[in-house]
C-alpha cells in the first residue's frame, strides 16, 4: 500500500505588510499631484476665455513621506490665498488616498496671473 503524502511545512507565512516593500516612483506622485491641482482649479477656469497652463510639479519622497512643489497659473482677480489653499488640500488628500503616503508639505507657487472675466 502506498504511503499518504504529508504536506511539507514550507516557509513560514508572514503578514502582507512583512512580505516586501512598495516603492512608488516620484513621477507617480507628480502625476497624482498635477491632476489634483487641475481638478482643484477646474471650477475657477470654467467659462473664462483665457485659461492658465498646466501645473508644473516636482516632488521629493524621502522615506515614507512626500513633499510637493506645484507651480500654477491663477485667474485674476480672485482670492489667491483661498485658491492656493484649495490646491494644497486637494493634493494632500489625493496623494494620501491613492498612495497611502503622508504628505509633509505642499508648496504652491503662483507662476502667472491670468486677467480677464468670462467668455
ABEGO torsion letter per residue (X at the ends): XBBBBBBBAEBBBBBAAAAEBBBBBAAAAAAAAAAAAAAAAAAAABGBABBBBBBBBBBBBBEABBBBBBBBBBBOBBBAAAAAAAAAAAAAAAAAAAAGBBBABBBBBBABBBBEBBX
